Amino acid sequence: MQISIEGRRALITGGSKGLGLAMGLAFARAGGHVALVARGAEALAAAKAEIEAAAPTAKVAAIAGDIRQASECVRLHAEAEAAIGPIDILVNNAGTSQRGPFLDISDALWQDDLDLKLMAAVRFCRAVLPGMRARKWGRIINVLNIGAKAPLATSTPTSVSRAAGMALTKALANEYAPDNILVNAMLVGIIESDQWVRRHAADKRNITWEEWKEEQGRVVPLGRIGKPEEFASLALLLASEQGGYITGTAINVDGGRSPVV
């Protein structure tokens, strides 16, 4: 099956590296145009150049900003539409894994996590939904974590904000289904990305990246960690016409690691 999103325009937060970049590449190669949003201008420029080299006919915009700020979400959406046109596909991908013992998490840390992972998604959804509704076509993909369904000890605040993102997904899917706007969540397991590169760098045991990946893969039924391209392939399906009967789902992309819930 050849999946195409020819002419569709996607806004991807957290788009400069890892999963965000992989999705940008997949969308552009499938005929779409992409606006990448992230905080680091240098990484964004590199991502833009990589996508343009891989898909020369795609329009690619790289827009730096801090999505934890409400006014920045408004600006970033406006600049994305000015650069590539009305947004058909929104991918709320930005986020870090803020976690620790519950009693050590301050109000400030809770608020920062909720602003980044939940409120930014709320604000971008609010920005794109009127246009999607008018055109009777839209796709929203919320990138969450398997902890949204099965939180572990010391996983707050990230598991709580991710669970809220799952509830947001289902509520919007039900509300906007009559407008042909599909809303789904993808729940990340252990997939090779910038976040896991940072975790390896913080490991004090002085083991190689390949050794570290092999070790992490032992807890996954498939016996390995995932590849960004595998994650991006599912995102492309959900963003396409071929995924037109999938909405309101929260799909684990974790090599079988999670229990059935």
Phi, psi and chi 1 to 4 in degrees:
 res  aa     phi    psi   chi1   chi2   chi3   chi4
   1 MET       -  124.5  178.8  174.7   64.7      -
   2 GLN   -92.5  116.4 -175.2   69.3   33.9      -
   3 ILE   -94.6  130.6  -61.8  177.7      -      -
   4 SER  -130.6  141.9  171.1      -      -      -
   5 ILE  -125.5   41.3   55.3  166.5      -      -
   6 GLU   -48.0  122.1 -171.2   69.3   36.1      -
   7 GLY    80.6   -7.4      -      -      -      -
   8 ARG   -75.0  151.9  -62.5  -65.1 -176.3 -173.1
   9 ARG  -118.7  124.5  -61.4  160.7  -66.2 -102.7
  10 ALA  -117.7  138.2      -      -      -      -
  11 LEU  -110.2  124.8 -171.0  161.4      -      -
  12 ILE  -122.7  116.2  -55.4  171.7      -      -
  13 THR   -84.0  155.5   67.9      -      -      -
  14 GLY    60.0   39.7      -      -      -      -
  15 GLY   -93.4    3.5      -      -      -      -
  16 SER   -89.0  -19.0   63.5      -      -      -
  17 LYS  -145.9  173.0  -62.9  178.2 -177.9  177.5
  18 GLY    52.1 -129.4      -      -      -      -
  19 LEU   -64.9  -38.3  -59.8  179.8      -      -
  20 GLY   -61.8  -44.9      -      -      -      -
  21 LEU   -65.0  -42.2  173.9   55.5      -      -
  22 ALA   -59.9  -40.7      -      -      -      -
  23 MET   -68.6  -39.5  -71.8 -175.5  -77.9      -
  24 GLY   -59.1  -43.6      -      -      -      -
  25 LEU   -63.1  -45.2  -77.4  163.5      -      -
  26 ALA   -62.8  -44.2      -      -      -      -
  27 PHE   -64.5  -44.3  -70.9  176.3      -      -
  28 ALA   -66.0  -40.6      -      -      -      -
  29 ARG   -66.0  -24.7  -74.4  171.2  172.9  151.1
  30 ALA   -91.3   12.4      -      -      -      -
  31 GLY    98.7    3.9      -      -      -      -
  32 GLY   -90.2  172.3      -      -      -      -
  33 HIS  -115.7  146.7  -51.5  -65.6      -      -
  34 VAL  -133.7  141.0  -66.9      -      -      -
  35 ALA  -115.5  118.9      -      -      -      -
  36 LEU   -97.7  131.2  -51.7  173.7      -      -
  37 VAL  -121.2  131.7  169.0      -      -      -
  38 ALA  -164.9  175.6      -      -      -      -
  39 ARG   -83.8  -33.5  -81.6 -176.6  -76.6 -177.2
  40 GLY   -89.9  113.1      -      -      -      -
  41 ALA   -64.6  -38.0      -      -      -      -
  42 GLU   -66.1  -46.0 -172.7  174.4  -28.3      -
  43 ALA   -64.9  -37.0      -      -      -      -
  44 LEU   -62.3  -43.2  -83.8  169.2      -      -
  45 ALA   -61.7  -40.5      -      -      -      -
  46 ALA   -66.1  -40.9      -      -      -      -
  47 ALA   -64.7  -42.6      -      -      -      -
  48 LYS   -59.2  -45.7 -178.7  177.0 -174.0  -69.0
  49 ALA   -63.3  -39.7      -      -      -      -
  50 GLU   -65.3  -42.5 -175.9  174.4  -14.4      -
  51 ILE   -68.8  -41.5  -66.1  173.0      -      -
  52 GLU   -62.7  -35.6  -71.8  174.4  -26.3      -
  53 ALA   -68.8  -35.9      -      -      -      -
  54 ALA   -79.6  -28.5      -      -      -      -
  55 ALA  -140.3   79.8      -      -      -      -
  56 PRO   -60.6  -23.1  -22.1   33.1      -      -
  57 THR   -87.5   -7.4   61.1      -      -      -
  58 ALA   -79.8  141.5      -      -      -      -
  59 LYS   -80.7  130.2  -65.5  178.6 -175.6  175.2
  60 VAL  -131.3  125.2 -174.5      -      -      -
  61 ALA  -117.9  141.1      -      -      -      -
  62 ALA  -123.6  117.3      -      -      -      -
  63 ILE  -128.6  119.3  -47.9  165.8      -      -
  64 ALA   -89.8  139.4      -      -      -      -
  65 GLY   177.6  166.7      -      -      -      -
  66 ASP  -104.8  105.2 -174.4  -10.8      -      -
  67 ILE   -75.1   -2.2   66.0  170.6      -      -
  68 ARG   -72.2  -14.2  -67.0  172.9  -63.2 -177.9
  69 GLN   -99.8  128.5  -52.6  -61.6  -39.0      -
  70 ALA   -58.6  -42.4      -      -      -      -
  71 SER   -65.9  -31.4   59.7      -      -      -
  72 GLU   -69.2  -37.7  -79.3  -70.7   86.0      -
  73 CYS   -59.8  -42.1  -66.5      -      -      -
  74 VAL   -62.5  -47.1  173.1      -      -      -
  75 ARG   -63.4  -46.0  177.0 -175.4   68.2   83.6
  76 LEU   -63.4  -41.1  -68.3  163.6      -      -
  77 HIS   -63.1  -44.8  169.5 -107.7      -      -
  78 ALA   -62.4  -42.4      -      -      -      -
  79 GLU   -69.3  -34.7  -70.0 -167.7   16.7      -
  80 ALA   -64.0  -45.4      -      -      -      -
  81 GLU   -67.8  -34.1  -67.5 -147.5  -28.5      -
  82 ALA   -65.5  -31.5      -      -      -      -
  83 ALA   -84.8  -41.9      -      -      -      -
  84 ILE  -122.3   -8.1   67.0  170.2      -      -
  85 GLY   106.0  178.3      -      -      -      -
  86 PRO   -55.5  136.6  -23.7   34.0      -      -
  87 ILE   -79.9  123.8  -59.7  -58.9      -      -
  88 ASP   -97.3  -29.8  -57.8  -58.3      -      -
  89 ILE  -130.2  123.1  -57.8  160.1      -      -
  90 LEU  -113.5  128.5  169.4   65.1      -      -
  91 VAL  -118.6  109.3 -177.6      -      -      -
  92 ASN   -87.1   94.4  -70.5  -52.6      -      -
  93 ASN  -114.4  -16.0  173.1   63.6      -      -
  94 ALA   -66.4  142.9      -      -      -      -
  95 GLY   162.7  154.9      -      -      -      -
  96 THR  -125.8  169.4   58.3      -      -      -
  97 SER   -98.9   83.8 -174.9      -      -      -
  98 GLN   -84.9  113.4 -174.9   78.6  -94.8      -
  99 ARG  -153.4  161.9   58.1 -165.5  -56.7  156.0
 100 GLY   166.4 -179.7      -      -      -      -
 101 PRO   -56.2  134.6  -24.0   34.0      -      -
 102 PHE   -53.0  -42.9  176.0   73.4      -      -
 103 LEU   -72.5  -10.8  -66.8  177.9      -      -
 104 ASP   -92.6   -6.6  -67.7  -13.1      -      -
 105 ILE   -89.7  116.4  -51.8  -62.3      -      -
 106 SER   -80.5  166.4   66.5      -      -      -
 107 ASP   -58.3  -37.8  -79.4    3.1      -      -
 108 ALA   -63.5  -41.1      -      -      -      -
 109 LEU   -67.5  -41.2  -76.3  174.4      -      -
 110 TRP   -57.9  -47.6  -87.2  102.3      -      -
 111 GLN   -64.6  -40.4 -168.5   61.6   59.6      -
 112 ASP   -62.3  -43.3 -174.0   71.8      -      -
 113 ASP   -66.0  -43.7 -161.5   73.1      -      -
 114 LEU   -66.3  -37.8  -70.2  166.4      -      -
 115 ASP   -63.7  -40.9  -77.0  -20.9      -      -
 116 LEU   -74.2  -44.9  177.1   62.3      -      -
 117 LYS   -97.2  -33.8  -65.2  178.9 -172.0  153.8
 118 LEU  -101.9  -57.2  177.3   61.2      -      -
 119 MET   -67.3  -33.3  -69.9  -49.2  -59.0      -
 120 ALA   -62.9  -42.1      -      -      -      -
 121 ALA   -62.8  -43.4      -      -      -      -
 122 VAL   -57.1  -46.5  168.0      -      -      -
 123 ARG   -68.5  -40.5  -70.2  160.7 -179.7  154.8
 124 PHE   -69.7  -37.5  -83.0  108.6      -      -
 125 CYS   -60.7  -44.3  -71.9      -      -      -
 126 ARG   -60.1  -34.6 -174.5 -172.2  -65.2  140.0
 127 ALA   -73.4  -39.8      -      -      -      -
 128 VAL   -90.7  -23.5  -58.5      -      -      -
 129 LEU   -62.6  -40.5  -83.0  165.7      -      -
 130 PRO   -57.6  -43.3  -27.5   37.3      -      -
 131 GLY   -67.0  -42.7      -      -      -      -
 132 MET   -59.7  -42.5  -69.2  178.7  175.9      -
 133 ARG   -64.4  -41.5 -161.2  174.4 -165.8  178.7
 134 ALA   -64.4  -35.1      -      -      -      -
 135 ARG   -89.0   -7.0  -64.4 -173.2  -62.0  -84.0
 136 LYS    56.8   41.4  -64.4  -64.3 -179.0 -176.7
 137 TRP  -163.4  130.1 -158.9   99.4      -      -
 138 GLY  -171.3  154.8      -      -      -      -
 139 ARG  -136.2  130.9  -57.5  -72.5 -170.0  -92.9
 140 ILE  -125.6  128.2  -63.7  173.4      -      -
 141 ILE  -122.6  120.2  -59.5  170.2      -      -
 142 ASN  -102.2  116.1  -66.1  -41.5      -      -
 143 VAL   -87.2  115.5  177.8      -      -      -
 144 LEU  -120.0 -156.1  -51.8  173.2      -      -
 145 ASN  -136.1  153.3 -175.8  -78.9      -      -
 146 ILE   -60.3  -18.3   57.4  175.2      -      -
 147 GLY   -65.8  -15.1      -      -      -      -
 148 ALA   -63.2  -33.4      -      -      -      -
 149 LYS   -94.7  -36.0  -69.1 -178.5 -179.6  177.9
 150 ALA  -133.8   74.1      -      -      -      -
 151 PRO   -68.2  141.5   22.9  -31.6      -      -
 152 LEU   -97.5  170.1  -59.9  173.5      -      -
 153 ALA   -60.2  149.7      -      -      -      -
 154 THR    56.1   30.9   69.1      -      -      -
 155 SER  -102.0    3.4   69.7      -      -      -
 156 THR   -85.0  150.3   60.2      -      -      -
 157 PRO   -87.7   -6.6   32.6  -36.2      -      -
 158 THR   -62.0  -40.1 -169.6      -      -      -
 159 SER   -66.9  -31.2   60.3      -      -      -
 160 VAL   -72.0  -45.2  175.6      -      -      -
 161 SER   -66.0  -35.0   56.6      -      -      -
 162 ARG   -68.2  -39.6  -64.3  -54.8 -163.6 -171.6
 163 ALA   -63.2  -38.0      -      -      -      -
 164 ALA   -63.6  -37.1      -      -      -      -
 165 GLY   -63.3  -33.0      -      -      -      -
 166 MET   -69.4  -40.5 -162.6  160.2   61.0      -
 167 ALA   -65.0  -40.5      -      -      -      -
 168 LEU   -59.6  -42.4  174.7   68.4      -      -
 169 THR   -56.9  -50.6  -61.7      -      -      -
 170 LYS   -67.9  -40.2 -171.1   64.0  174.4  177.8
 171 ALA   -63.4  -45.3      -      -      -      -
 172 LEU   -69.1  -36.6  -67.4 -178.4      -      -
 173 ALA   -59.2  -44.3      -      -      -      -
 174 ASN   -68.9  -38.7  -71.8  -21.1      -      -
 175 GLU   -71.4  -36.4 -176.4  171.1   -9.5      -
 176 TYR  -107.7    5.6  -71.1   96.6      -      -
 177 ALA   -56.2  -40.0      -      -      -      -
 178 PRO   -62.4  -17.9  -24.5   36.0      -      -
 179 ASP   -97.5   12.0  -61.6  -60.1      -      -
 180 ASN    59.9   37.2 -167.3   33.2      -      -
 181 ILE  -110.0  116.3  -61.4  168.2      -      -
 182 LEU  -100.0  133.6  -48.4 -175.8      -      -
 183 VAL  -128.3  120.9 -171.1      -      -      -
 184 ASN  -136.5  161.8  -68.5  -71.2      -      -
 185 ALA  -119.6  145.4      -      -      -      -
 186 MET  -118.2  123.6  -65.1  174.9   62.7      -
 187 LEU  -103.5  116.7  -83.8   57.3      -      -
 188 VAL   -82.9  134.3 -177.4      -      -      -
 189 GLY   -96.7 -135.6      -      -      -      -
 190 ILE   -91.1  102.0  -53.6  176.0      -      -
 191 ILE  -126.4  135.8  -62.6  179.1      -      -
 192 GLU   -58.2  115.8 -171.0  171.5  -22.2      -
 193 SER  -157.9  175.9   65.8      -      -      -
 194 ASP   -59.9  -34.6 -167.8   56.3      -      -
 195 GLN   -61.9  -42.2 -178.9  179.0  134.4      -
 196 TRP   -75.1  -29.7  -71.0   96.4      -      -
 197 VAL   -61.6  -41.1  169.8      -      -      -
 198 ARG   -65.7  -37.9  -69.1 -164.7  -59.1  -89.8
 199 ARG   -65.2  -39.4  -69.4 -167.3 -174.3 -171.7
 200 HIS   -63.2  -42.2  167.4 -109.1      -      -
 201 ALA   -62.2  -30.3      -      -      -      -
 202 ALA   -83.8   -8.8      -      -      -      -
 203 ASP   -71.7  126.0 -165.9  -50.6      -      -
 204 LYS   -85.1    0.5  -55.1  -60.8 -176.1 -176.6
 205 ARG   -85.2   -4.9  -66.6  173.0  -63.0  160.1
 206 ASN    60.7   45.3 -163.8   31.4      -      -
 207 ILE  -102.5  155.7   61.7  174.9      -      -
 208 THR   -72.8  163.8   68.1      -      -      -
 209 TRP   -59.4  -42.6  171.4 -123.3      -      -
 210 GLU   -65.1  -41.5  -67.4  -56.8  -39.8      -
 211 GLU   -63.8  -39.8  -70.1  170.7  -28.4      -
 212 TRP   -65.7  -43.0 -164.9   86.4      -      -
 213 LYS   -62.6  -41.3  -73.6 -163.0  -62.1 -179.2
 214 GLU   -62.7  -40.7 -177.9 -180.0   -6.4      -
 215 GLU   -63.7  -46.3  178.7 -178.7   85.3      -
 216 GLN   -63.2  -35.1  -61.9  -60.8  -45.2      -
 217 GLY   -67.6  -15.9      -      -      -      -
 218 ARG   -67.3  -22.4  -68.4 -178.8 -165.5  137.0
 219 VAL   -89.0   -0.2  -57.6      -      -      -
 220 VAL  -103.7  129.7  179.8      -      -      -
 221 PRO   -52.3  -35.8  -31.5   37.6      -      -
 222 LEU   -72.9  -10.6  -76.5  178.7      -      -
 223 GLY    82.2   13.7      -      -      -      -
 224 ARG  -157.6  163.8   62.9  176.8  177.4   83.5
 225 ILE   -84.4  161.2   70.6  172.8      -      -
 226 GLY   -81.6  165.6      -      -      -      -
 227 LYS  -105.1  143.4  -58.2  173.7 -175.8  177.0
 228 PRO   -55.7  -34.9  -22.9   31.9      -      -
 229 GLU   -65.0  -32.2  -64.2   78.4   14.0      -
 230 GLU   -68.3  -40.2  -66.3  170.3  -42.4      -
 231 PHE   -64.2  -44.9 -174.2   88.0      -      -
 232 ALA   -64.0  -30.4      -      -      -      -
 233 SER   -64.0  -40.4  -66.4      -      -      -
 234 LEU   -68.2  -41.1  175.9   58.4      -      -
 235 ALA   -58.6  -40.8      -      -      -      -
 236 LEU   -63.1  -42.3  178.4   59.6      -      -
 237 LEU   -60.4  -46.6  173.5   63.7      -      -
 238 LEU   -64.5  -25.9  -65.4  175.9      -      -
 239 ALA   -86.2   -5.4      -      -      -      -
 240 SER  -104.7  173.6   70.7      -      -      -
 241 GLU   -66.7  -32.9  -68.9  -71.9   -6.1      -
 242 GLN   -63.9  -22.4  -73.0   90.0  -24.1      -
 243 GLY   -96.7   25.1      -      -      -      -
 244 GLY   -71.4   -4.8      -      -      -      -
 245 TYR  -116.7   21.4 -158.9   60.9      -      -
 246 ILE  -115.8  113.8  -54.1  171.1      -      -
 247 THR  -154.2  152.8 -165.9      -      -      -
 248 GLY    74.9   18.2      -      -      -      -
 249 THR  -103.0  159.1   63.0      -      -      -
 250 ALA  -129.1  100.2      -      -      -      -
 251 ILE   -96.3  123.7  -56.1  172.1      -      -
 252 ASN   -74.4  129.0  -66.7   -8.7      -      -
 253 VAL  -119.9   83.1 -172.4      -      -      -
 254 ASP  -146.8   16.4   65.1   -6.3      -      -
 255 GLY    66.2   20.4      -      -      -      -
 256 GLY    89.1   11.3      -      -      -      -
 257 ARG   -69.8  -35.0 -174.2 -179.1  178.0 -162.2
 258 SER   -80.0  151.5  -61.5      -      -      -
 259 PRO   -69.6  162.5   26.1  -34.6      -      -
 260 VAL   -75.5  117.7  176.3      -      -      -
 261 VAL  -139.5      -  -69.8      -      -      -
